[in-house]
Amino acid sequence: MTLTSRQQLTLFIITAFIIDYLPFINLPFLWSETFFHEISHGLAALLTGGSIRNITLSFDGSGVCTTSGGLRFLISFSGYAGSALWGLLIYSVADSLSQKNAKLMVGIMLLMLGATLLLWARDISTIIILLILLLMYVLPLVKSLWFSVKFFIQLVGIFVMLDAIRSPLYLLDGRDLGDGASLAQLTGLPEFLWVALWFVIAVGCLYRLWAKPNENKKAIA
């Protein structure tokens, strides 16, 4: 049995939604989204001449990346935008790779997690979460489980992208906290405009996957 690319994408979206409502099982995927959000802040700081002081991940799925120097506007903007782009990149690259070569993608993700653990993790919750994520990403490489390496990477990519669509909406709580409030202070433009822009970017990334040629894919099983 074969699936078209859109059918496969739909299957991943449904699977991600189901996982999101499964207690405990959803946590590593939620932590993955938070990690890519915070590392996007950090990479923006590094690319604009700043540095990362530390990255904090909490068990409830929240996180903070503390930076110094760099271009503050780009650093603040990059969190939600980066999550959406990471999701698009992870899914797209895995979709175009063989299962064998997909292991390279997992290796890159493990390298990022390992570097964060060694260089920027300062508290026990962050260390525990990073170790759990490292274990989760290692398992597909060393043990034959019910899913393939390629399936696992694509599922992570879709989960990260879907959360990038939803998460910015939580900023519209009237508390003037978070990346949207920071950008509003920096630019004088209201927070909801930045939330709307992040939402459009994330939905655009998902649409890009949907708009790809509807080719037949091998069945996932």
N, C-alpha and C positions, 0 to 999 in steps of 0.2 A: 504494500500500500504506500502511495506517495501523497505528500501534502504540498499544496502550493505555498509560496512564501507568505502570503497573507493568512492562510489557514494556520501555518506554523506560528506566525506572530500572534494571532488570536489565541492560540493554545497557550503561548507563553504568558500573555496578558491575564488570561483566566487563572492560570496556575499561580501567578504572582498575587492576584487578588485573594485567592484562597489562602495562600501562605500568610498574607498580611493579617488574616483574622484567626490564625492558629497561635494561641499563647505559647510562648517560649520558642517554638519553632521559628516564629517570625523575627525573633531578636537578632540573630546573626545577619540577616538580610537588612534589617533596619540599621544595625551598626555599620554595615557596609556602606549604606547611603550616607550616613553621617560622616564616615571616614572620607569618602570622596568629596563631600561638601567641604570639610575642614582642610583636607590636603589641597583643594583648589584655592582656598584662601592663602595657604602657605606657599604654593607654587607661584601665585601672583606676586607675593611679597619677594620671593627669591628672584623672579624674572625682572622685577623693577628695582633691584638693588637693595632690597631689605633682607631681613632674616626671620627665621621662625624661632621663637623662644620656646614654646611648648604647644602640644596638642592634647586636649583633654576630651575623652569620650566617657559618657555616663551611661549607666545601665538602662536608664529610661529612654535612651535614643538621642539625647541632646549632646551637644559638643561645643567646644570652643577652640579656636586656633589663635594663639597670642603671637603677634608679630611685632617687629620694630623696623622702622624705616620703610622704604618702598613707597609706591603710589597708593595712597589710602583709598582713592576712588575705585581703582581697579581691584584692590584687595577685597573691599566690601562687596563689589558687584560679582566677584568670581565664584562665590560659594554656591548659590543656587544655579547660576548659569553653568558653572563647571560640572555640577552633578548631572544636569541634563546632557551635556556634551560627553561626559564620561560614559553615561548609559548608552548613548548613541554609538560611541566608539567601541565599547566593549561588545555590544550586540553585533554591530556591523562587521568588525574584524573577525569575531568568532564565526559568523555566518559565512564568511568567505574562506575560512580555513578548514583544512581537514582536521579530523579529531587528533591526529598525531601532532600537527603543528599548533593546535589550540593549546597544547601543553605549554608552549612558549608564552602565550598570553597569561596563563595562570602563573607562570614563573615571574613575569613582570609585576603582577599584582602582589605576589609574595615578596618580591624585592622592595616594593613600596611600603608594605606593611612592616617588613623587617627593619627598614631604615627608620621608619617612624618610631618603632619600638626602641631602637637603640639610641636615637638622637633626640627625640622630642617627647617621649612619654615620661611623665614625672610623678604620676599618682597611681594608686593600686587599681582603681577601676579601669583606667586606660590600659594599663599593662595586662590585666586579665582579659579585657575585650580584644585587644590586639592578638593575644595568644590564642583565644578562641577562634578568631578570624583566620589566623595562620593555620590552625588545625583544620578548619573547614575547607580552606583552599588547598591544603596539602592532600587531603583524603582522595580527591578524584585522581591524583597522580600516582598514588601508591597502592590503591585497593580497588578491586572491581566492584563497584556499587551498581544500583539499579539505573542510575543515570550516567550518561557519557560525560566526558570532560567538556565537550562542546556544548551540550545541553546545559550543564551547570553554569558555564560562562554566560551564555545567552540569558539564562534566567536571572542571574545577578544583574546583567545590563538592563533588562526590562524592569526589574524591581527598582533599581536606582532611578531610572527614567520616570517611572510612574510616581515615585515619591517626590521627584523634583517638580512634577506638575502640582501635586497636592500641598507640599510643605510651605511654599511661599504664602498660601492663602491663610495660614495660621498667624501671619504677621498682622493681619487686619483685625487686631483685638483691642485697639485703642490705647495700648500701653506705651507706644513709642519706644519699643525695644527691638533690637536685632538689626540685621543688615539693611532693611528698608529704612528704618529710622536714621541709621548712620548716613545713608545716601541722601536722605531728605535734608539732613543737617549740612552735608557737604555741598549740595547743589541748590537747595531752596525749592526743589520740586517735591510734591507730596508723595508720601510713602506708597499710596495705592498705585501710582504710575509705575514705580519700580516693581511692585508685586505683579502688576499686569504684564510688564515686559518679561519678567522671569517666566510667568505662566505661558506667554506666547512662545518664548524660546523652547520651553520643554515640550509643549504641544507640537511645535514645529519639528522638533527632533523625532517625535513619535510619528508624525505625518510623513516625514522623510522615509522612515522604514516602511510605512504602509504604501507609499507611492512607488517603491522600487518595482521593477518588472516582476510580474506575478509568475515566477518560475516554479516548476515542480521541485520539491525537496524530498529527500528520503524520509520515511516515517521515523518519528522519534520513539524508540522503544528498544 
